[in-house]
Amino acid sequence: MALAMRPSFALAASHSTTAAHLFALLAGILTLVWALHYRGGVAIHTDNKDLIINAHPLIMVLGFIIVAGEGIMAYKLPLMRQMQKTIHLMLHMIALTLGIFGVYVAFKYHKETQLSDMTSLHSWLGLVSICLFGIQWLFGFLYFWFPKAPEPTRVVLVPVHAAAGMAVFLTIICTAETGFAQSMPTDTGTLAESRVINFTGLFILIFAVLVCISTAIRRITFY
């Protein structure tokens, strides 16, 4: 019975992964539309300080959330295990680097506009998320890449690493949702922008759920 069910599990995992890619693309497009069309563009060094903070969600969604999610699903690629592992490691390193840069952009905006740092739930969750992500990446690098723990230890740590990674990823998603909520325009004449923000947040949430489903089905398939 279990052997007969494996092909259906594999097919479901494939569909979940494909759907996750689709919603990542949709979320990325809407983030670009929001930042470039409704917020007037992005810049890191400019006299228009609003353009600086506009870069923050763009970097965090495209460079941190989506890349991190794709890194989690790297083990779905039709490649040798070592290549999957390498792509997983590299995508998460890219995500961590861009996530740190995104946090820097937020602090830069606060400094140049003389706003207080770390006053919102979003900022608290953001700092916790980036720190946990960094610890998780370092843990994975040391125990599974170099110098690499002994095989019996790695066998024990794999499920711990995977579960912790998903927990950190979902914490990142919660952080993003609080950021979208506090970015909602208060002007009733900006209904179209509000809808773009809402759909972006919704698509990111669906992306995260599909990443979880794809990963969970993969584990069932190879149990």
N, C-alpha and C positions, 0 to 999 in steps of 0.2 A: 504493500500500500504506500509506504513512504517513498519507495523508488518510483512508483507510478506518478506521484504527486510532484516530483522534482521538476519536470519540464514545465508544468503550469506555474510553479513558483518562479522559475527562471523567466518565463514570459511576463509574469506580473512585475517582476523586478525591472525588466527591460522597459516596460511601459511606464513604470513609475519614474525611472531615470530620464526617459525621454520627456515626460511631462515636466519634470523638474527643470530640465534645460530650457523648455519653452517658457515657463513662468519666470525663470531667471532673466531670460531675454526681455520679456515684457516689463519686468520690474526695472531693468536697466534702461530701457527706452523711455519709460515714464519718468524716471529720475532725471534723465537728460532733458526731457521736455520741460519738466518743472524748473530745473536749474537754469536752463538757457532761455526758455521762452517766458515763463512767468516771473522768474527772479532776475532776469536781465543779464545772465552770464556769470562766469566765474573768473577769479584772478587771485593770485597769492600776494602780489605786491601791487597795490593800487591805492589811490586816495579815496575811492569809493569802498568803504569798509564792508558794505553789504555783499560785495562780490567775493570777499574773502570767506565769509561764513557760508556762502553758497557752495564753495568748493568742498566743504565738510561732508554734507550728505552724499555728494557725487563720489567722493573718494571712498567713503565708508560703504556705500551700497555696491558700487562697481568693483572697487579694489579690495574690499575686506569681506563683506558678506557673501557676494556671489563667488568670488575666488575661493573662499573657505569652503563653501558648500560644494563646489566642483571638486575641491581637493578631497573631501570626504567620499565623494562618489568615484574617485580615481580607480578604486578597485573594481569598478564595473567595466573598465576599458578592456577590450579583447587583446590584452598584452600579457607578456610573461610577468610573473609575480614580482620579480625584482624591479621591472620597469614601472609597474603600478605603484610600488612602494616609493620609487624615486620621484614620480610625478606627484604623489601624495605629499611627500616631504617638501618639494620645491614649491608647489602651489600654496601650501600653508606658510612657507617662508615669505613668499611674495605677499600673501594676505596680511601677515604680521607686520611686514615692513610698511605697507600702505596704510594699515590700521594705525600704526604709530604716527605716520605722517598726517593722517586725518585728525588725530587727537591734537597734534602740534598746531594744525591750522585753527582748530577751535580755540586753543589757548592764545594763539597769535591774535585772533579776532578780539578776544576779551581784553587782551593787553592794550591793543591799539584803540579800542573804544572805551577803555577804562571801566569795564564791567567786572564784577566779582567772579572768581572761579569757583567751580564745584558747589553751586547753590541749588541745582535741580536734581531730581531723581535720575534724569537722563545722564547727567554728568557723572553721578556716582556709579550707576550701572556701567557706563562706558569705561571708566577707569578700571573697575573690577573686571570687566570682560577682557580688556586688552591685556591686563596682567595675567589672568588665568590662561588666556590663549598663549601667551609667551611661555608660561611655565609648562603648559601642555606640550608645546612644540619642543622645548628643551628636553623634557622628559622623553619624548619619542625619539629625539635625535640621539641622546646618550644611551638609551636602553635598546633601541632597535636599529641604529645606524652606526654610530661610532662613540665610544669603543665597543658597544653592543654587549648586552648582558648574556650570560650563558643560556643555551636553548631552554632548559627547564624553567628558568626564571622568566624568559620571554613568553613561554606558553601560558604561564600564570598571569602575566601582566597584560597580555593582548586584550582580554575582555575588559579589564580595568581601564586601559588606555582608550578603548573604543567608547565605553560608557561615559567616561569623563569628557571625551571629545564632544560627544553629542550634547552633554549637559552644558558645556561651554558655548557650543554653537547656538543652543536655544536661549542661553543668556544674552548672547549677542543680538538675537532676533528680538527679544524683549526690549533691549536697549534701543534698537532701531524704532520699534513701535512707539516708545515714549518720546523719541525725538520727533517723529512725524506728528504726534499729538500736540506737542508744544510749538510746532511750526505752523499749525493751522491758522490761516488768516482770520482776523476778527471782522473784517469788512464784509458786509453782506453782498457786496457787488463782486466778490471774487469766488463765486460758487464754482466756476469751472476749475479754478486752482485747487479748491478744497476737494473736488472729486478726483483730481489727479493725485493728490496726496493720499486720499483714502484708498484708491485703487492700487497705488504703489505699495502702501503698507499691507494691503490684502494679498497682493501677489507675492510679496516677500514672505508672508506667513505661509501661504500655500507652498511656495518653494521649499521652505524649511520642513514642512510636514512631509512633502514628497521625498526629500532627502532622507528623512528618518525612515519612511516606509521602504524606500529602495535599499537602505542599509540593513534594515531588519530582515527583509525578505532574503537578502544575500546571505545572511547568517543562517537562516532556516535552510536555505538551499544547500549550504556546505556543512551543515551540522553533522 
